[in-house]
């Protein structure tokens, strides 16, 4: 009697609490490591909805819970004839075998429900002691013989009928769908009200779970991770599959196949034909970078915790209409690490500019970046870029270039490849950064005749010809080029770009330029005392070392609109000449870039002058207009550091073409007062 009371009490408890039923009857399957996701799936199994699709990540135990549900529902005789449908008859029999094993060997089931082993106990069909029947059925199998006594199937468990070990085409999945709706559902006792639970994973577009959802079936999805209320990453079952393990799976087992990972663990899938980027589109052609104009883009993450999006970046060049990708990736980076990334890219690739998404630049990158530039005395050419409105469509714009073979990786870029392959699911920060290569293509270069022949790996100044330091400045940037002009050729050795006004930068530039080289010139000094020198022309010739001579564009002589460049040079003190208008030097440079003088290029740039190389290669360009005149070229070169640098060079080149004027500027005995103002001195030249 006591035993019967205990059994009745237990039956009452588990009848009203299905999660308790599973926990009590199957303790070896559900320990303390169960998660809220398991209670949710049990609630879905026993929900009053007659039909439901349940999708869950691999290993979460969804099949186990449905096997247990078949036993519990059968023990309470909630069905008369249940079908267990698998990818094949053999797979369905495996599920039925697991159910039989629990019924025969689980003592807790015996103590609560008694012995459920019934009169029929076959491989593909069993009948419980209370008369409930369970039958195994394979996908695409005929429905003949599924009726038990007078009862057509009034319950069905459909377990992953698209086997993960199979390679199925979209057309084959379509055949399964036709069988499901034309053969399987009509065979049920009531196609609309029969209790049906479909377990599945979306393996390709057109898979059974996807088609059921589109046809109106309710769907519950349980991915391995999901976003919390603040956007943070949360592991669905941390005891078995923590965030660290999820990341490790992506990095190792599924690194080369992100779509499979998305299918098996994130409840997302697409067919091969629907993929925007495929592995055969990727071309790796190792190559060395030389003078090519390099561009970079950084897509900074808006938050800094490890659950946030990654900071993506890409570095590329356009070479003969081909997109050459030098570097790309995505990492979890804090603001100071993003700033360090900017300087690393600047030092390694010396880009024309580094674009940063405007919101990210203004939020937390701009100020520390400026401070670090001042601390390192290094200018980094950054540019704020407005983010696109539709990020997915923005990235899809790359597909045509990949598909036509116009994108080349200069080295293996596994992170970029993985994110492209998983697009549009998963992280897409690196592809987003690379997509800016399409919108940031330069306009028309001012000098389109620049090429390999104009670049010299090593270039040394001549000690017998004057060196010129072409300097130009705005209120915030000072740019200088060290060059020589002789025998009809222009040689460019070094360049400098400093952030800050001229008064704080030009002296340091001059000191560094003086170390690069100087030249010797013949001068004459009076012999004897000063009184004797004034009486007669007693002179003696000797050679002296002369540092580079400053040349500035003519606007710096303007009385009211100058930015203090000439005054800063005078305080060094040093001599300064006024160059010609940049337009004159520009015309000479355009003609000279494609010419040879005695077998040598008329213009040569040392590889150390990277700012000048970037300017010639495309940084100094006429921009494409936007708005109503989109696609048209502007009238002048784009504002920025490259225009400042090149107009200084063009000014000195123009002066070279007017040698008498240049000699007049440097001839005579010039001196400077304490305010940097120049005047002619009566004292002998030192």
C-alpha positions in Angstrom: 0.0 0.0 0.0 2.8 2.4 0.9 4.5 1.6 -2.4 1.4 2.3 -4.3 0.9 5.7 -2.5 4.5 6.6 -3.3 4.0 5.7 -6.9 0.9 7.7 -7.2 2.6 10.7 -5.5 5.5 10.4 -8.0 3.1 10.2 -10.9 1.3 13.2 -9.8 4.5 15.2 -9.4 6.0 14.4 -12.8 2.6 14.7 -14.6 2.5 18.3 -13.6 6.2 19.1 -14.2 7.7 17.7 -17.3 11.2 19.0 -16.6 11.0 17.3 -13.2 9.9 14.1 -15.0 13.0 14.1 -17.2 15.3 15.0 -14.3 14.0 12.3 -12.0 13.5 9.5 -14.5 16.8 10.0 -16.4 19.3 11.4 -13.8 22.3 9.8 -15.6 21.5 11.9 -18.7 20.8 15.2 -16.9 23.2 16.2 -14.2 23.9 19.5 -12.5 25.4 20.8 -15.7 22.0 21.3 -17.3 21.3 24.8 -18.6 18.1 26.9 -19.0 18.2 26.0 -22.7 17.3 22.4 -21.7 14.3 23.4 -19.7 13.2 25.5 -22.7 13.4 22.6 -25.1 11.4 20.4 -22.8 8.7 23.1 -22.6 8.6 23.2 -26.4 8.3 19.4 -26.7 5.3 19.3 -24.4 3.7 22.6 -25.5 0.1 22.5 -26.7 1.2 23.4 -30.2 0.3 20.4 -32.5 3.3 21.0 -34.7 6.7 22.5 -34.0 10.2 22.6 -35.5 13.1 22.5 -33.0 16.5 23.5 -34.2 19.5 23.3 -31.9 23.3 23.2 -32.0 25.1 19.9 -32.3 25.6 18.2 -29.0 22.9 20.1 -27.1 20.9 16.8 -26.5 17.8 17.5 -28.5 17.5 13.9 -29.8 18.0 12.6 -26.2 15.1 14.7 -24.9 12.8 13.6 -27.7 13.7 9.9 -27.0 12.8 10.5 -23.4 9.6 12.4 -24.4 8.5 9.3 -26.4 8.8 7.2 -23.3 7.1 9.7 -20.9 4.2 10.4 -23.3 3.8 6.7 -24.1 3.8 5.8 -20.3 1.0 8.4 -19.8 -0.6 7.0 -23.0 -0.8 10.4 -24.7 -0.6 8.7 -28.0 -1.7 5.4 -29.5 0.6 5.1 -32.6 3.8 7.2 -32.8 6.1 7.3 -35.8 9.8 7.9 -35.4 11.1 9.3 -38.7 14.9 9.3 -39.4 17.2 10.0 -42.4 17.0 6.3 -43.1 15.2 3.2 -41.7 18.4 2.2 -39.9 18.8 5.6 -38.2 15.2 5.5 -37.1 15.7 2.0 -35.7 18.7 3.3 -33.7 16.4 5.8 -32.0 13.9 3.1 -31.3 16.7 0.9 -29.9 17.7 3.6 -27.4 14.1 3.9 -26.3 13.8 0.1 -25.8 17.0 0.1 -23.8 15.7 2.7 -21.3 12.4 0.9 -20.9 14.1 -2.4 -20.2 17.0 -1.2 -18.0 15.9 2.0 -16.2 14.8 1.0 -12.7 13.3 4.4 -12.1 10.9 4.0 -15.0 9.9 0.6 -13.5 9.3 2.0 -10.1 7.1 4.8 -11.3 5.3 3.2 -14.3 5.9 -0.5 -13.8 7.2 -2.8 -16.5 6.4 -1.1 -19.9 7.8 -4.0 -22.0 4.9 -5.1 -24.1 3.9 -7.9 -26.4 5.6 -6.6 -29.6 9.3 -5.8 -29.3 10.7 -5.8 -32.8 13.5 -3.9 -34.5 11.2 -1.4 -36.2 8.1 -1.6 -34.0 7.3 -2.0 -30.3 4.1 -2.0 -28.4 4.2 -1.0 -24.7 2.4 -2.9 -22.0 -0.3 -0.2 -22.0 -0.9 -0.6 -25.7 0.9 2.4 -27.1 2.8 1.7 -30.3 6.1 3.2 -31.6 7.3 2.6 -35.2 10.5 3.4 -37.0 10.4 4.9 -40.5 13.0 6.1 -42.9 13.0 9.3 -45.0 11.3 8.9 -48.4 9.9 5.5 -47.3 6.5 4.4 -48.3 3.8 4.8 -45.6 2.2 1.4 -46.2 1.8 -0.5 -43.0 2.1 2.4 -40.6 -1.4 1.9 -39.3 -1.6 0.0 -35.9 -4.8 -1.9 -35.3 -7.4 0.7 -36.1 -5.2 3.7 -35.3 -3.4 5.8 -37.9 -0.3 7.6 -36.5 -1.4 10.3 -34.0 2.1 11.4 -33.0 5.4 11.7 -34.8 9.0 12.5 -34.0 11.0 13.6 -37.1 14.7 13.4 -36.2 17.2 15.1 -38.4 16.0 13.5 -41.7 18.8 15.4 -43.6 21.8 13.5 -42.2 24.9 15.6 -41.6 27.1 12.8 -43.1 25.2 13.0 -46.4 26.1 15.4 -49.3 22.8 16.4 -50.7 21.9 18.7 -53.5 19.2 21.4 -53.3 17.2 19.3 -55.8 17.4 16.2 -53.4 16.2 18.4 -50.5 13.3 19.5 -52.7 12.3 15.8 -53.2 12.3 15.3 -49.4 10.0 18.3 -49.0 7.6 16.9 -51.6 7.6 13.5 -49.8 7.0 15.2 -46.5 3.9 17.2 -47.5 2.5 14.8 -50.1 3.1 11.4 -48.4 4.0 11.8 -44.8 1.6 14.4 -43.5 -1.5 13.0 -45.2 -0.8 9.6 -43.6 -1.3 11.0 -40.1 -4.5 10.7 -38.2 -5.1 14.5 -38.6 -2.6 16.3 -40.7 -3.4 19.6 -39.0 -3.8 18.6 -35.3 -1.5 15.5 -35.0 1.4 16.1 -32.5 4.5 16.4 -34.6 8.0 17.5 -33.5 10.6 18.0 -36.1 14.3 18.1 -35.1 16.6 19.5 -37.7 19.5 21.6 -38.8 19.4 23.9 -41.8 21.9 22.2 -44.1 21.7 24.3 -47.2 19.0 26.5 -48.7 15.8 24.6 -49.1 16.3 22.3 -46.1 13.3 20.8 -44.4 13.3 23.2 -41.4 13.6 26.2 -43.6 10.7 25.1 -45.8 8.5 24.3 -42.8 9.2 27.7 -41.3 8.3 29.5 -44.6 5.1 27.4 -44.9 4.0 28.7 -41.4 5.2 26.1 -39.0 6.3 27.6 -35.6 10.1 27.2 -35.1 12.2 27.3 -31.9 16.0 27.8 -32.4 18.7 27.1 -29.9 22.1 28.3 -31.2 25.3 27.6 -29.2 25.6 31.3 -28.3 23.2 34.3 -28.4 23.3 38.0 -27.6 22.3 39.2 -24.2 20.3 42.4 -23.4 23.4 44.6 -23.8 24.6 42.8 -26.9 27.1 40.6 -24.9 27.8 37.1 -26.1 26.2 34.3 -23.9 26.9 30.6 -24.2 23.7 28.6 -24.3 25.3 25.6 -22.5 28.5 27.0 -20.8 29.2 23.7 -18.9 29.7 21.9 -22.2 30.3 24.6 -24.8 31.7 27.8 -23.3 32.5 30.9 -25.4 36.2 29.9 -25.4 35.4 26.5 -26.8 33.1 28.0 -29.4 35.9 30.4 -30.5 38.4 27.4 -30.5 36.1 25.4 -32.8 35.9 28.3 -35.2 39.7 28.8 -35.2 40.6 25.1 -35.6 38.1 22.6 -36.8 35.9 24.9 -38.8 38.3 27.6 -39.8 38.3 26.6 -43.4 34.6 25.9 -43.4 32.7 28.6 -41.6 29.4 27.7 -43.3 29.4 24.3 -41.7 30.0 25.8 -38.3 27.1 28.3 -38.8 24.9 25.3 -39.7 25.9 23.0 -36.9 26.2 25.6 -34.1 24.4 28.8 -35.0 21.2 27.5 -36.7 22.1 29.3 -39.9 22.8 27.9 -43.4 22.8 28.7 -47.1 23.3 26.6 -50.2 26.6 26.6 -52.1 24.9 28.5 -54.9 23.7 31.2 -52.5 27.1 31.9 -51.0 28.4 35.3 -52.0 32.1 34.3 -51.7 33.5 30.8 -52.4 36.9 29.4 -51.8 37.7 29.1 -55.5 37.4 32.8 -55.8 40.5 33.4 -53.6 43.8 33.8 -55.4 47.1 34.0 -53.5 50.0 35.3 -55.5 53.0 36.1 -53.2 54.7 39.3 -54.2 56.9 42.1 -52.8 55.6 45.6 -52.4 57.7 48.4 -53.9 56.5 51.8 -54.9 52.8 51.0 -55.2 50.4 53.4 -53.5 49.0 51.6 -50.5 45.7 52.4 -48.8 44.3 51.1 -45.5 41.0 51.0 -43.7 40.1 50.3 -40.1 36.6 49.4 -38.9 36.9 49.9 -35.1 34.7 48.0 -32.8 32.4 50.3 -30.8 32.9 48.4 -27.5 36.0 46.9 -26.0 34.9 43.7 -24.2 35.6 40.2 -25.8 31.9 39.7 -26.5 31.9 42.7 -28.9 32.5 42.8 -32.6 36.1 42.7 -33.7 38.1 45.6 -35.1 38.6 44.8 -38.8 41.3 46.2 -41.1 42.5 45.8 -44.6 45.5 47.1 -46.5 45.5 47.2 -50.3 46.8 48.7 -53.6 45.2 49.2 -56.9 47.7 47.9 -59.6 46.4 48.1 -63.2 42.8 47.8 -62.1 43.6 44.8 -59.9 43.0 44.9 -56.2 46.1 43.6 -54.4 45.4 42.9 -50.7 48.6 43.1 -48.6 47.0 42.5 -45.2 43.6 42.1 -43.5 42.2 40.7 -40.4 40.0 41.2 -37.3 40.8 41.1 -33.6 39.3 42.1 -30.2 41.2 45.4 -29.6 40.9 48.1 -27.0 41.2 51.8 -28.0 44.9 52.0 -27.2 45.5 48.8 -29.2 43.6 50.2 -32.2 45.9 53.3 -32.0 48.9 50.9 -32.0 47.5 49.1 -35.0 47.3 52.4 -36.9 51.0 53.1 -36.2 51.9 49.5 -37.1 50.2 49.8 -40.5 51.7 53.2 -41.0 55.2 51.9 -40.3 55.0 48.7 -42.2 53.1 49.8 -45.3 53.5 53.6 -45.4 50.0 54.1 -46.8 48.7 57.1 -48.7 46.2 57.3 -45.9 44.5 55.2 -43.3 40.8 55.4 -43.3 38.8 55.0 -40.1 35.1 54.8 -40.0 33.9 58.3 -39.0 31.9 57.3 -35.9 34.8 55.2 -34.5 37.3 57.9 -35.2 35.3 60.6 -33.5 34.2 58.4 -30.5 37.4 57.3 -29.0 40.3 57.1 -31.5 41.0 60.6 -32.7 42.2 62.2 -29.5 44.6 59.4 -28.4 45.8 59.1 -32.0 46.7 62.8 -32.1 48.5 62.6 -28.7 50.5 59.6 -29.9 51.5 61.4 -33.1 52.8 64.3 -31.1 54.6 62.0 -28.7 56.3 60.0 -31.5 56.9 63.2 -33.6 55.3 61.2 -36.5 52.4 62.2 -38.7 50.0 59.4 -39.7 47.8 60.2 -42.7 44.3 59.3 -41.3 41.0 60.1 -42.9 37.5 59.9 -41.4 35.3 57.9 -43.7 31.5 57.8 -43.3 30.1 54.4 -42.8 27.8 52.9 -45.5 24.1 52.7 -44.9 23.7 49.0 -45.9 26.8 47.1 -44.7 25.8 43.7 -46.2 25.1 45.2 -49.7 28.3 47.2 -49.3 30.3 44.0 -48.8 28.5 42.2 -51.6 30.0 44.8 -54.0 33.3 42.9 -53.7 31.7 39.8 -55.2 32.1 40.9 -58.8 35.8 41.6 -58.4 36.5 38.3 -56.7 34.4 36.4 -59.3 36.3 38.0 -62.2 39.7 37.3 -60.7 40.5 40.9 -60.1 41.4 40.4 -56.4 44.7 39.0 -55.4 46.0 38.2 -51.9 49.8 38.9 -51.6 50.0 36.3 -48.9 47.7 33.9 -47.1 45.0 35.8 -45.2 43.1 33.1 -43.2 41.0 35.5 -41.1 39.7 37.4 -44.1 39.0 34.2 -46.0 37.1 32.7 -43.1 34.9 35.8 -42.7 34.3 36.1 -46.4 33.2 32.4 -46.6 30.8 32.8 -43.7 29.3 36.0 -45.1 26.6 37.2 -44.4 26.6 35.4 -41.1 29.2 35.5 -38.4 31.7 38.4 -38.1 32.2 40.5 -41.2 34.5 43.2 -39.9 37.5 42.4 -42.1 35.4 42.2 -45.3 33.7 45.4 -44.4 37.1 47.1 -44.2 38.2 45.7 -47.5 34.9 46.8 -49.2 36.1 50.4 -48.7 38.7 49.7 -51.4 35.9 50.2 -53.9 34.8 53.6 -52.7 38.3 54.9 -51.8 39.8 54.4 -55.2 41.8 57.5 -56.0 40.6 60.0 -58.7 42.9 61.0 -61.5 46.6 61.2 -60.4 48.2 64.5 -61.1 51.2 62.6 -62.4 50.1 59.5 -64.3 53.5 58.9 -65.9 55.2 57.8 -62.7 56.5 54.2 -62.7 59.2 51.7 -61.6 61.9 53.5 -63.5 61.5 56.6 -61.4 62.2 54.8 -58.1 65.7 54.2 -56.9 66.5 51.9 -53.9 69.5 54.0 -53.0 70.2 57.6 -54.0 73.0 59.7 -52.6 73.3 63.5 -52.9 76.2 64.9 -54.9 78.6 67.0 -52.8 79.3 69.5 -55.6 75.8 70.6 -56.4 73.4 72.6 -54.2 70.8 70.8 -52.1 67.4 72.3 -51.8 64.9 71.8 -49.0 61.5 72.5 -50.5 59.2 73.4 -47.6 55.5 74.1 -47.5 53.2 74.5 -44.5 49.7 75.1 -43.4 48.8 76.1 -39.9 48.9 72.5 -38.8 51.2 70.6 -41.1 54.8 71.2 -42.3 56.0 69.2 -45.3 59.5 69.2 -46.8 61.4 67.5 -49.7 65.2 67.3 -49.9 66.2 67.4 -53.6 69.0 68.3 -56.1 68.8 69.5 -59.7 71.7 69.2 -62.0 72.5 67.9 -65.5 68.8 68.4 -66.4 67.7 65.8 -63.8 65.8 66.0 -60.5 66.8 63.8 -57.6 64.6 63.5 -54.5 66.3 61.9 -51.5 64.2 62.4 -48.4 61.0 63.9 -47.2 59.4 64.9 -44.0 55.8 65.5 -42.8 55.3 66.9 -39.3 52.1 67.7 -37.6 52.2 71.1 -36.0 52.9 74.7 -37.0 56.2 75.7 -38.7 57.6 77.3 -35.6 57.7 74.0 -33.8 58.7 71.7 -36.7 60.9 73.4 -39.2 64.1 73.5 -37.1 64.0 69.8 -36.5 63.4 69.1 -40.2 66.4 71.4 -41.1 68.7 69.6 -38.6 67.8 66.2 -40.1 68.1 67.4 -43.7 71.6 68.8 -42.9 72.7 65.4 -41.7 71.5 63.9 -45.0 73.9 66.0 -47.0 75.4 69.3 -47.9 77.7 70.6 -50.6 80.9 72.6 -50.9 81.1 76.0 -52.6 84.0 78.4 -53.3 83.9 81.7 -51.3 86.5 84.5 -51.0 87.6 86.1 -47.7 89.5 89.4 -47.3 93.2 89.0 -46.3 94.5 91.0 -43.3 92.7 93.2 -40.9 89.3 94.7 -41.5 90.9 98.1 -42.1 93.3 96.6 -44.7 90.4 94.8 -46.4 88.5 98.0 -46.8 91.4 99.7 -48.5 92.2 97.1 -51.1 90.8 93.9 -52.8 93.1 91.4 -51.1 91.1 88.2 -51.2 91.7 84.5 -50.7 89.5 81.7 -52.1 88.5 78.6 -50.1 85.8 75.9 -50.0 83.1 75.8 -47.4 80.4 73.3 -46.5 76.9 74.7 -47.1 73.7 73.0 -45.7 70.6 72.6 -47.8 68.9 75.8 -48.9 65.3 76.5 -48.1 62.8 77.2 -50.9 59.2 78.1 -50.1 56.2 78.7 -52.4 55.4 82.4 -53.1 52.3 82.6 -50.9 54.5 82.5 -47.8 55.8 86.0 -48.7 52.3 87.4 -48.3 52.3 90.0 -45.6 49.0 89.2 -44.1 48.2 85.5 -45.1 51.5 83.8 -44.3 51.6 81.1 -41.7 55.0 82.0 -40.2 57.1 79.6 -42.2 59.7 82.2 -43.4 59.9 83.7 -39.9 60.5 80.2 -38.4 63.3 79.6 -41.0 64.9 83.0 -40.1 65.1 82.0 -36.5 67.2 79.0 -37.2 68.9 81.1 -38.8 69.0 80.0 -42.5 68.7 81.4 -45.9 65.4 81.0 -47.7 64.4 81.6 -51.4 61.0 82.1 -52.8 60.1 79.5 -55.3 57.9 79.8 -58.4 54.2 79.3 -58.7 53.5 75.5 -58.4 51.9 75.3 -61.8 55.2 76.0 -63.6 57.0 73.2 -61.8 54.0 70.8 -62.3 54.2 71.1 -66.1 58.0 70.4 -66.1 57.5 67.3 -63.9 54.7 65.9 -66.0 56.9 66.1 -69.1 60.1 64.9 -67.3 58.6 61.7 -65.7 58.5 59.9 -69.0 61.9 61.1 -70.4 65.5 59.9 -70.2 68.6 62.1 -70.0 71.7 60.3 -71.2 70.0 57.0 -70.5 68.9 57.9 -67.0 65.3 58.9 -65.9 65.0 62.6 -65.7 63.2 62.3 -62.3 64.3 59.8 -59.7 62.9 59.3 -56.2 64.7 57.4 -53.4 62.7 54.7 -51.8 63.3 56.5 -48.5 61.1 59.4 -49.6 57.9 57.5 -49.0 55.6 60.4 -48.7 56.7 61.6 -52.2 56.4 58.1 -53.6 52.8 57.9 -52.3 52.1 61.3 -53.7 53.4 60.4 -57.2 51.7 57.0 -57.1 48.2 58.4 -56.5 48.0 60.3 -53.2 48.3 63.6 -55.1 45.2 63.3 -57.2 42.2 65.2 -58.6 39.2 63.9 -56.8 36.0 62.6 -58.3 33.0 64.8 -57.5 29.9 63.7 -55.7 26.3 64.7 -55.7 24.8 66.1 -58.9 28.2 66.1 -60.6 29.1 62.6 -59.5 31.8 60.9 -61.7 33.3 64.2 -62.9 36.8 65.3 -61.9 37.4 68.3 -59.7 39.3 71.3 -60.9 42.2 71.0 -58.5 44.1 68.4 -56.5 42.5 67.2 -53.3 43.3 69.1 -50.2 45.6 67.4 -47.7 49.1 66.5 -46.8 50.1 65.3 -50.3 49.0 68.6 -51.9 51.0 70.5 -49.3 54.1 68.4 -49.9 53.9 68.4 -53.7 53.2 72.1 -54.1 56.4 72.8 -52.2 58.3 70.5 -54.6 56.6 72.0 -57.6 57.6 75.4 -56.4 61.3 74.6 -56.2 61.2 72.8 -59.6 59.7 75.9 -61.1 62.5 77.9 -59.5 65.1 75.6 -61.1 63.8 76.5 -64.5 64.6 80.2 -63.7 68.2 79.8 -62.6 69.2 83.5 -62.7 66.4 84.4 -60.3 67.4 81.6 -58.0 71.0 82.7 -58.0 69.9 86.2 -57.1 67.9 84.9 -54.2 70.9 83.2 -52.7 73.5 85.7 -53.9 74.2 88.6 -51.7 75.0 88.8 -48.0 71.7 88.1 -46.2 71.3 88.1 -42.4 68.4 87.7 -40.0 67.4 89.7 -36.9 66.0 88.1 -33.8 62.5 88.0 -35.1 63.6 86.0 -38.2 63.3 89.0 -40.6 65.8 89.0 -43.4 68.1 92.0 -44.3 71.2 92.6 -46.4 74.3 92.9 -44.2 77.4 95.1 -44.9 79.5 92.6 -42.8 81.7 90.1 -44.8 80.1 86.7 -45.3 81.2 84.2 -42.8 
